Amino acid sequence: MERFELIAPCHFGLEAVLKREILDLGYEISQVEDGRVTFYGDAEAVCRANVFLRTAERILIKAGSFKAVTFDELFEKTKQIPWEHYIPRDGKFWVTKAASVKSKLFSPSDIQSIMKKAMVERLKSCYHISWFEESGASYPVRVFLMKDIVTVGIDTSGVSLHKRGYRQLSSKAPITETLAAALIMLTPWKKDRILVDPFCGSGTFPIEAAMMAANIAPGMNRSFTAEEWTNLIPKKEWYDAVNEANDLIQDDVEVDIQGYDIDPDVVRAARKNAEDAGVDHMIHFQQRAVQDLRHPKKYGFIITNPPYGERLEEKKELPKLYSDFGESFRTLDSWSAYMITSYEDAERYFGRKADKNRKIYNGMLKTYFYQFMGPRPPKAKK
């Protein structure tokens, strides 16, 4: 089976989490850069990566990489890529996204149109046709320019992998599923420990944690663009990946995962999302304010995405909200708390300096992942 170089973009600052996931799937890493991990794999790897990876945004087949400082150079080097190997005669192809950082070529629309022309020229000469109907499967192309190095990938995923298919209903400022999964993986939480999200919104943290506990693959209930690429990936590979995912599910696992929110409509939405994800029996959702956060057991985890106050009128409420959160946390003997927020005064009002603080970009928004560590539980006696 043909070996590809595959590119998996992710949130900036979370490359190490994605790298570990790819290694756990059994694939060899070729490069780790800001915001993406590149690895080797065959057609089976394309399917398994799309179905199993929790923290990747999408999976691209790397078509080429080269240096270009002029548009003529971009055209000629794009034309040298063997597009006929990937795109059949009736394939629909376009450059869906171009991103440029610290490069002489920086206009996305110009990069997109010049690369499309180069692809057309190459395929015209290969297929000996002057007009492409583009009536077949879609082959969207994505390109990154970094310091004049152009990296070209064909997108196998289509809709971003954070769209698991369960979140039909959303709260005001939801955290993406891929980011939530990565943040949970950055903590020592395991399925035998309590997990509470006191600002659960649409339920993303509790749902992602429950899916991990039950070993439910994030991509098993959605479709991917490359499912139509029968010239590159046999249909059987997709069926095999989903069958493997089905065999691994353990949804009878015992867990204590809870989600609270002050808004009853939001709690209802979270319950519906959990039901669509197949984990509603594993999570207890409840309408509850953060000042009422209590739990009788020890050594639990809080993992949460509290309000940031992006709107001016909400900013005034933040000092009290974070103070209430800090006071509630102090009553939870031996617990650990992890919160992602862009609010600069979070530690001050929470009332404690974080043991660790990690900078993470949530889209274009700079956020901080504050980590307040509790003691480890004693080892169980044999």
N, C-alpha and C positions, 0 to 999 in steps of 0.2 A: 504494500500500500504506500502511496506517495507520502513523503514527509514534508510538512509545511513548517514555516516559522509563523507563529501565531502571536498577535499583539492583544493584550488585555489591559485597556485603560481602567484607572480607578481614581478615587479621590486623592488629591495631593496629601501626603503625610501618612498614607495607609498602604504604601507599596509592600512593606514587610509582611503585613497580614495576608495580602493577596499572594505574595510569593510562597508563603507557607501552605496556603490552600492548594496552589498548583503542584507543589512538591508532594503534598499528601495524595493528590490524584495520580502521582507517579510519572510526572513529566519533567523534562530537563529544562532548566532556566537558561536562556542565552543572554539576557540583559535586564537590568533593573534601572529605570530612569524615573525622573519626577513624573508622577501621574500615570505610569504604565509599566507593565512587566511583560517581557517577550519570552516565549518558550517554544520548544519544538514539539510537534505532534502530527499525527496522521488524521484521516477523515474521522476516525473514531474519537480522537481527541477533540475535534471541533464540536462534535455532538455532546460529549461528556462535559466539556468545559462550559458550554451553554446551559446544560441541565444542572450541573452540580456546583459551580462556583457561586458563592454568596456575596462576594465583595467586588467582582469585576463589573464594569459598566456595559461592556460588550466584548465580543471576540472577533478580531479581524485576521484575515489571512494576509500576511505581508507579501505584497506584489513586487516591491522594490524600494531601494533607498539610494539617494545620490545627492551630490551638491549642485545647487543652482543659484546663481546670483542675478541672472537676467531671464526675461520671459522666453527668449529664444532658446536658452539652455534648458529651461523647464519643459518647453515643447519637445525638443529633440530627445531629451532623456526619458520623458514620459513615453514617447513613441517607441523607445527601445525596449520597454517592458513587454514581455510576451503575453499580451492581453488575450490572444486567441486560445491560450492554454486554460484561461479561467472563464471567458465569456463566449457562449455559443453564438452562432449566426443570428438567432432570433432573440438573444438576451437584451434586456432593458438595462442600460447602464448610464450613470451620471455621477458627478462628484457632489455628494450630498453635503459635505462639510470640509472647509479648509481652515486651519488654525495656524497662525504665524507668530513666533516669538523671537525677537532679536535677529530678524532676517531682513535682507534687502528687499525681498518680495513680501509684501504685507497685505495687499488687497485681496480679501477672500474671493470676491466675485470674479476678479481677473484670473486668479489662480484656477478657479473652478472652470471657467469657460475655456482657457487655454489648454488645460489638461483634457477636457472632454474632446476638444478638436484633435488633439494628438492621439487619443484613443481611437477616434473615428478613422483617422488616417491610417493607423496601424491595421485596424480590423478590415478596412476597405481593401487594402493590398493583400491581406491574408485570405479573405473570403471572396475576393474578386466581385464585389458588389458595390454599387455607388449609393444605395439607400438602405437604411436599416429600419425594418418595421418595428423592432423592439416590442414584439408581441409575447415574448416568452417570460421566463423567470427574471426577477430583479437582482441586479448586482451593484448595489450602492457602494461608491468608493469614498473613503475618507483620507484626508492628507494632513500631516503635521509638518510644519517647517520650524526647525529649531537651530538657530545660528547657521542658517543657509543650508542645512541638511534637510532634504525632503524625504519623508517616510510615507509610503503609499500603502494603504490597506483596503481590502475588500470586506465589507461588513457582513458577517454571517448571522448576526443577531436580529437586525431590524430595529424594532422598538427596544429601547434601553433595557438591560437586564434587571434594573431595579423594579421594573413593572412585572411583578410576579403573577399578577392576575387576581389577587385577593383584595386589593384596596380600591374598591369602587367608591367608597365614601371617605372623605378626607376632612381634617380639621384645618384651622387657619394657616398654621405654619408647620406642615408635616416634615418629618425627617425622612430622607429616602430610605428604602428598604436595604440597599447595599451599604449605605453609611451606618445604619443602625446595626446591621449584622457585623460590620467591621469593628465598631465600638464595643459590642458585646465580646467579641473575640480578643480585644485588648485587655479585658478584665480577666481575673481568675475564676469567674463564675462557671460553675458546672451544674448539670441538671439536678444534682442531689441537694443543691443550696437554694434558699428562698430568693426570689427576685421580685422587687416591687418597683413600679414606675408611677410616681405620684402625679405626674403631668402627662398622662398616657396619650392624650389626643386621640388620633385614629387608631391607636393600639400597636404601632409599628414595633417598638421594643419588645413588648410581651409576645407578640405574634412571632417575630423572628427568633426569639429565645425558645419558644415552644416548638417551632419548626426544627431548630437545632437539636433540642432534647429528643424529639420524636424521629430525628434523622430523615426529615422530609426534604427532598432536594428542591431548591427554590424555583427551578425552571421546568419542573415536570408537568405543570398544568398550563403551559402557554406554548405559542408557536414561534418559529424562527424563520427568518428570510431564507436561510440556506437549506431548509427542508425541500425547497423546489430545485435545488442545484443537483439534479441527478447526474450531470456530467462530471461532477467532482466528488459528491458524497452519496453513496448508495442509501436508499430509503431504510434499508435494514439497520444501518448504524444508528439512526434516530430511534427506531423501535427498541434496539438493544439497550440504548442508554436509558430510556424510560423504564424498560423492564428491570434493569439493574436498580434504578431508583426505587421502584415499587417494592422490590425484594428487601430493600434496606430499611423500610419504614417500621418504626416501633411505636405506634401511637397509643399503646396501653401503658406507657411509661408513667411512673408516679412523679409528679412535680408540684411545686408550690410557686406559681407565677401569678402576680396580681397587678392590675392596672386601675389607677384612680384618676378621676378628673372632676372638676367642680361643675362642669357643664353636662347636664343629663342627656342632651342631644348628641354630644360627642361620645359619651359612654355607649349610647345605643349604636352609633356608627361603628365604634370599636368592636362591639359584640358581633355585628354583622360581618365585619372584615375577618374576624377570627373564625366565624362559621365558614366563610368562603375559603379560608386557608385550611380548613379541616382540623383546627386546633381549639375550637370553642370549648370543648370539654376539659381542656388543660389549663384554662385561664379564668380567674375570677375578676370580673370588672365591676367597679362600684363607683357611684357618685360620691366623692369625698373631697373636701378641701385639704390643702397641704398641712394646715395647722392641726388637722385631725389625724395625721399619719401616726399610727401606732402598730406594734406587732409584738406578741408575747415571746416569740422565739428569738434566739441569738444567732449571730454570725450570718445575717442576711445581707443581701445586696440591693442597693438602689441604683438603677441605671436609668437616666432620664434626660429629657430635652426641655427644660423649663422655658417660659416665655422670654424672649430677648428684648422686647420693647422696641420693635423696629418703627412703630408709629409713635409720634411725640406724646400723644395723650396716654399711651400705655407706659411710657418711660417713668412717669410719676409713681406708678404703682409698684415698680420693681423693688425699691429698697425694702418695703414691707413684705413683699412676696418672698424674697430671698432670705430675709430675717426669719419669717415664719418657717421656711424650709429648714434653715439652720437649727432653729429651736427644736423642731420635731426630730431632726436627725440626732441631736444630743440626747434625746430620751431613748434612742434605740441602742441598747447596750451591745457593744462589740460589732456593730454593723459597718459596712463599707459603702461609700457613696461615689458615684461617677456621674458627672453632668457635663453636657456639651452646651455651650452658650457663647454668644458674642458680647455679652454684657461685661464691660470692663471692671465693674465694681462687685462682681459676683462673690469673690472671696471675702471682701470687706463686710458685706451684709450677711453672708452665710455664717460669718463669725469664726472662721478657721482658715488658715493657709493650707492650700492643697499639698499633699505629699508629692504628687507629680502633676505636671501640667503639660499637655501636648497641643501644639498648634495644628489645626486642621482646617483646610478650606472646604466649606460647604457651598459648592458652586463658586461664586465670586466673593462670598462672605467669609471673612476671617473669623474663625471660632476657636474656642479653647476647650479642651477636654480635661476638666479638673478631676483629679483622683484623690479621694480621701480614704485612706486605707484603715480598716479595722484589724484587730488581731486575727491570726489564723485559728481555726477551731482546733481543739486538742485531737490528736489521733485516736481513733477508736481502738479500744483494747481488743486484742485477739482472743 
